Amino acid sequence: MKNIILPSLFYKIIKNRDAFYKNKEYLTLFVYFGCLFVLDYSGVMELYGQNFCRRAINMYRRIDRLSYYKKLKPFCEPVKKMLTKEDVQKLQSIKIPEGNDLSILTRKNTTTHQCCEKFSENEKAIITDISEKVRKAYEKEIGKKLYYLKVNKATIYVYHGKNSQHLWHVDPQNLSEIYNVIICFKKVGDISPLQCKDDNNEIKSINFEEGDAAIFNGGTTIHQVPPNADDNSERTVLSIAFTSDIKLNKDDNYANNMCTYTEGGNNYFNIFKLVLMVFFINLIITQISGINCLSYKFLIIFFIFVLIIVKYVPLYLDIGLGSGRSSSMTSNLVILFAFIVSTFSIKGAILFFSYFALSDVFFISSWVEYD
């Protein structure tokens, strides 16, 4: 009996919904945006103080020059033998997972091992000891007092063989007060350097031997690890972030970001959770709003209009709202495709993306801005 009643009730609800929207189909768009706004405003979609969808979009846009070019303030220098041979041997004793990260666009053939949930007590002690030595050495190099971010997310990255890479990008927080360091502690074969771009867009390469480091402002310096050509190479580095601003030492949101949550693409479970949430959020709001009655022609025109707004309004107008960041059409098309895959719905993906794209331009700055 229940098996008959439930489908009948659902069918009746859908029928009443469609009757309500008849001849006023465009109202469904506002209902969809309204439902998403309620979820957004309620905080149920937050990850480290920001909506996880907005955080994921911002994470991808770190390879979109239009999004970060106003924030650039390059700093990138080599430091020879920052660590001793004994320090290097200690780091080499840390057991690193064998599996590769999820390869996405700019990053391939890498393994991420993030401190410290999966580290042994001895390995945690090694990271703590090395981090402190590096912090003191870094302070001497730049003549500034440095602090840890609230949580020390020191991370080991391994680049495996031919075509391992992490192409041009800036780090998520575009602050010159965050100081990054990469230290090579295992080198096998011909490994790739760290490359940075200066104010004139000239490329500077920093090559590593074991114990060597590169110090740089990752959030204000365009940098990459270029594709490797040696099939037998292995490049293993320790990455740590410090700050010269003691206020950032007390803020959880600067210690954690989408990269730490997904462990650089190595935490498949967390990635799956986010994709599943997008799927169900869109599915439920789609059923409530009835957006499937909207034509593809209307939605495509609407989407083109959104692309124009999110690129050109922040680029040429200071309206005192939003993040103040422009974004390229190519970048936004890639993000739309990701939402299509996540929602299994072209119509839902267009409106889901459009909500976050438009909010980045027109919501109050304190809600959507980021550095």
N, C-alpha and C positions, 0 to 999 in steps of 0.2 A: 504493500500500500504506500509506504514512504517513498519507494522508488518511483511511483507514479506522481505523487503529490509534489515532490521537490522539483523535477523538471517542469511540471505544469506551472508551479509558482514562479520559477525563473523565467519561463516563456512569457508569463503574464506581465512580469516586471519589465522585461525588455520591450514588450508590445506597448505598454503604457509610456515607457520612456520615449520610444520612437514616435508615438502619437503626440507627445508633448513638444518634441523638437520639429515636428513637421512644419515646413514653410518658414522655419527660423533656425536652419541648420547651423548658421554661424555662431549661434549662442553656445553650441557645444564646445567651441574653442575656448570661450571664457570660463565655462564650467571646468574644463580640463585644467586650464591655468590656475583657476581658483583652488581646485583640490590640491594641486601640486604646491601652490603657495602655502596652504595650511600645513602640509607635511613639512615643507621647508622651514616655515616660521616656528613650528612646534619643537624643532630640534631632534626629531626622531631619526633624521637622516644624517646627523652630525658625526664626524670623525675628527677627533682632536680639535674641536671647536669650529669646524667648518663642514658644511654639507659635503658628503663624500663624493657626490657627482661633480659639484663645483671644484672640489679638490683634485679629482681625477682629470677634469678638463684643464685646469691650471697646470697640472703636472705634465700633460702632453704639450701644452703650449710653451714649455721651456725650450722647445726646438723651433719655435716660431719667432723670428727676429722682431716682427712687429709688436709682439707682446712685451718684449723686455728691452728693446734698444734704448729707451730713455733711462734705464737703470744701470747701464754699463759703466764700469769704472775698473778697468783691467789691472790686475796685479797677479804676477805669476813668476816665481823665481826658483832656481835649483838650489839644493843644499846637499853638499857631498858628505857622506858618512855621518848622517844624523844619528844612526844607531851603530853600536859596536857589533863585532862578530858574535859576542855572547848574546846580545839582545836578539840578533837575527836568528840564532839557533833556538832561542826560547820560542820565538814566534813560529818557527818551522815545526816545533813540537805540537802545535795545536792541530787537532784532528779536523779536517775540512770535509764536508759532505762531497760525495762523488757526482751527484746529479747536477745537471745544468739548469740554469734559470730558464724561465719562459722567454724565448727570443721574440722581442717586439720591435719592429722597425729599425731603430738605431743601435740596438744592443743585441749582440749575438755571441754564442759560445763562451758564456761566462757562468761562474758559480759565485753566489753571494752567501757569506757566512757572517751573520750579524750578531754582535754581542748583546745580551749574554745568556738568553734563555736556554740555549742548547749547548752552552759551554760548561765544562767541568769546573770545580772550585779552583783547581790549579790553573786552568786556562783563564779564568776570570782574574786571578791574581796577576798573571802575566800581562794581560791587557791593562789592568790598573797601573802596574809598575811602568810599563812602556809608555802609556798615555801621559803619565806625569813627567817622565824624562823628556818626551817630545814637547810637552807644553812649555817646559823651562827653556829648552833649546829654541823653540819658536819665539818666545819672548825676547831672547837675546838677538835673534835675527831681525826683528821688526821694531824693537825698542818700545814695546807696549805690553801692558799687563793683560794676560789672557785668562779667561774663565771657561770652565766646562759648560756646555748646555746642560739643562736640568737633568737629563738622562744621557749618560755617555753611550751613544750608539756606535761605538767604534766598529768598523765593518771590514771584513777581509773579502777581497775580490780576487778571483782567479780567472785569467784569460787563457783559454785552451786552444792552442794551435792556430792553424790557418783560418783567416777570416774572423777571428775573435776581434771584437770592436765595441766601442761606445762612441758614436759619432757626435758631431757638433751639438752642444747644448749649454745651457746655464742651469745651475742648481735651483731648486724650488724657491728658497727664500732669497730674494734679490737685495741683500743687505751687505754693504762693504764691511760691516762690523762682525760678520761671520768669517772666520779664517779657517781654511781647509788645509789639510796636509795629506799627501799620499807618500807612503814609504814602501819601497820595494824590499821584500825580505826573501824572495826566492826567484831566481832567474834561470830559466832553462832555454837554451838556444837564442835565436835572434828575436827579442821581444820588442813590442811597439813602445814608443815614447809617449809622454803626455804632451799634447800640443795645445797652445793657447794663442788667442788673437789679441793684438794690442789695439791702441786707439786708431791706428791706421789700417787695421784689418790685416796686418802682417802676421804671419804664423811663426811662433817660437816653439821649438822642440826641446824637451827636456828628457834626456836619455838616462837610464838607471843602471847602476850596479847594485848588488845587494847591500842594503844599509843606506842607500841614497834616498833623498826625499825631494818632493816638489811642494812648495808652499804657495797658496793662491787664494783669492777670494772667488769661490766657486759660483756664488750667486750674482756676481757682477763681471765675471770674466767668461767669455765664450771659450770652451775647451772640449777636447776629445781625446780618445785613444783610437788612433787610426787602424784600419784593417791590417791584420798581421799576415805576413807571407810565408812564415816558417811553420810547416805542418807539425813539427815536433817541439814547438816552443811552449813554454808555460810561464806566465807572468803573474806573480802573486804579490799583492800589495795590501797594506793596512791603510784604511782611510779614517781620519778623525776630524771632527769639526770643533773649533773653539770659538769664543766670542770675546771682543774687547769691551762689550757693553754688559755690565753686571745685571741689568734688567732682564736680558735674554737668558741669563743663568737661572732665572726663577720662573720662566714661562714654559709650560708643557708643550705648547703649540709650536715652539721652535725646536724642541727636541725630537718631535715626531712629525712625520708627514706621510704621504701616500707611499713613498719609497720605503720607509721603515716599516709601514704596515704590511706591505706585500713582500718585505725582505728582498727588495731588488728584483722581484719577479720569481723568487724561490718559494714563496708561500702560496701554493696553489689553492689551498683551502680558503684563505682569506680572499683571494681573487675570485674564486667561485661564489663566495658569499655575496660579494658586491654585485656581480653579474646577476645572481638570482634575485637580489633585492630590486634591481632595476627592472627585471622582467615582471615581477609580481606587482610592483608599484604601478607600472604602466598598464598592466592587464586590468587591475582593479579600477584605476581612474578611467581607462578607456570604456569599461562597462558602465560606469556611472555617467560619464559625459556623453557617450554615444558618438564619438568623433568619427566612427567609420562611415557615417552618412556624408561626411565632407568629401568632395571630389578631389582626385589627384591633381587636377588642373589648378584648383584653388590653392591647395597645399604647396605645390611647386612654386607658384607665384608668391605666396606668402613667405616661403623659405628663401627665395631670392631676395625679397625685400629685407628679411632678417640679416642675410649675409652682407648686404650693402650697409645697413645700419651699424652692425657690430664692427665693420672695418673702418668706415669713414667718419662716423660721429666722434669716437674717441681720438681719431687721428687729427681732426681739424677743429673740433669744438671742445671747449672746456665748459661743460654744463654743471659741474660741481656734484655730479652723481657718479655712481658706478666705480669700477676699479681704475678708470682712466686709461685702460690699456686697449689698444686696437688688436685685431687678430686677422690673419690672412684667410682668404676664401678657401685656399687649398687645405689649410690646417683644419678649418671647420668642416669641410667635406669629409675628411678622415674621421673626425669626431662623430659626425652623423652616421657614417658607416659602422662605427663601433656600437652606436646605440641601436642601429638596425639589427645587428647581430645579437645584441643583448635582449632586445624586446621581441624579436621575430615579427616586427610590425613596422612597415615603412611609414604609415600615417602616424602611429604612436611615436616613432623615433624622431620624426620631423618636429612634432610639437614638444616632445620631451627636451630635445636639444634647444629648440627655440626659446623655451622658458628660461633656461640657464644662460643662454647667449644674451637675451634681452635684459635679464636681471643684472648681468655684468655691466650693462650700460646705464640702466635707469633706476636700479635700487639705490638706497642710501649707501654712501661709501663705506661706512663703518660695518656694514653687513657683508659686502662682497670684496672689498679691497684686500690685497695681500702683497707681501714682499718676500 
